[in-house]
Amino acid sequence: MATFPRNDIASLTADHPRHDLGESYGPDLRLGDLLTPDLADLELAYGTAPGDLRLRTAIADRHGVLPDQVVVTVGGMHGIFLLAYLLVDRGEQVVTTQPLFPSTGNSYASIGADVRVVPLTFDDGYRLTAEAVRAQLTPDTKLVSLTTPQNPSGIAVPRETLGEIVAAMTEICPDAYLMVDETYRIASYGDDPVAATAAGLGPKVVTVSSLSKCHGAAGLRIGWVVSTDAELVDRLKTAKFNTVVSASPVTEALAVRLLEREDEILAVRRALLAEGVAITEEWVRANSDVIEWVRPDAGALCTVRFKQPVDLDRFQRAAAELGVRLADGDWFGDEPGVFRLGFGFPPPGELKVALDALREAVDAAH
């Protein structure tokens, strides 16, 4: 019987502790930030299977594609699951990385895929190479699933590397699709440049993203899939109709409003992320006797690792007593002693207090 594996990452949907360093996004937007008088006239009817045309147009404009090449989904994970369901049959091959956001991996496990893993490590800075992906490809590969920037590390895959992977797939498994999860792509730091979307790398390249992380609007449950393959888009629309019928017209209308204000919203958030990553970098430097990190390329998250042996059970208990929450690296398939640290959710002042409490928990575990 098909099922989804359990993972303790679901605990992040519980109440926030006093010092929440486990989240992977910035502060939440509020409904009042997006409400406009015209929403009072919105009819609470079904939406369309592909999604609101205004919303698809706004998304398409940001990816250099046509509105008909966008399918709106109920969050990014809905899009990933639909692609897994449509592109991979039981026993067929998926190539992906580890560590990996557990819900993505669980989608492939739930359909009984033969998952071939490209290991990424803290010591190698979680850098993905085209050669490592090529080594896992076979003529039976149906889907290559990558995330950039990655969750949990925040490390990006260069566009040149993605192009080399597409070339390798064209040679070895020309019918396979490359799915690129771009959830954190535009969450750059301050004035850092934003990486280009992978949507234009070829007809077998599909991108997924959402408003949950970079925009702080996870509650809207709005994501999307971008594909220039007309047949796949048609299959996605049918699959979406048969799973959720449509997204909520209410949240689609709010998403349109959000994207109309995107530059303003992201400017504030990028400044906060730049401050958050700088605070974290300084804290790691000041506590380099016990902790090390891989500096992320973008996003509201990074990975940290204990430099000395630590009683992990004692650390977890001490952290809980101090109200500190991290995301355990085991959730993502990372090595023991590695944690995902989210620096975008707490305001800067609270982030400093939370990091000091984290040091106290580390000391208590020695």
C-alpha angles and dihedrals in degrees: 000000000000114000142157117251115240119246130183090229084089086077088076088073090064123089117307114254122225093268108031110188093150100080123097102208141061129260116310122258115232127232091243089062090067107028117114129178093249090066088072088072094051112125113231094224131127116290124223125275095243092042139249110326093225090053094046090049092052091049093045092052089056092052101040094244138109124272089245088062092063128080117190113222136189094262127324094281090061088058092048092050093049091050091049091048094048101041106037129054124199110291095015121126129266120179116205142143136262128248090049137163100271098228089058092051091044090057090060092044091051093059093045096247123172098242118203112195131215103203117223118192140200090232091056092046091247089279113164120213128199089229091060091051092045089055090061097046122103133170086262095059111121102174138020111199119198135164125209120214088024127233117251100017105041089223115145129221108229116241089238089058091049089052091052090050091051089051092050091049091050088055101042107024108012094172094055124102128227111219114197117194104209097177093133099031098112096038093101126158116258109302095351112134118260116239117245118254118258090224093104097052094097146306092279093055116095125183130204129194143144146196092252104093114022095036100038093234104120089139092067089065092212122149136146147208120219119201134158090202104102094198092053091048090053091050090048092053090051092047092048092051090051094050107036104354091221143342117263112281087215095059092040089056090048089049090054089052091048093052090049086060096035098118092053094045095046094046090061093044096047090053090051092048091050090052091045095051090046092051090049092048091052091047092051090049092050092048098039090128090074109015141046133180146191107239108233126232095217142339134066096282145067140172125254129188135196111247093204131044110278132186095245094196091052090047092052091050093047092047091050092050090051092047094247121143126189129172109253114237089223088070088066097038094258126143122279113273094034119112136181109238119198114207099171102068103062117063111252095262092049091045091060091050091047092051091050089052089050090056089051090053091050091051091050090056097058 
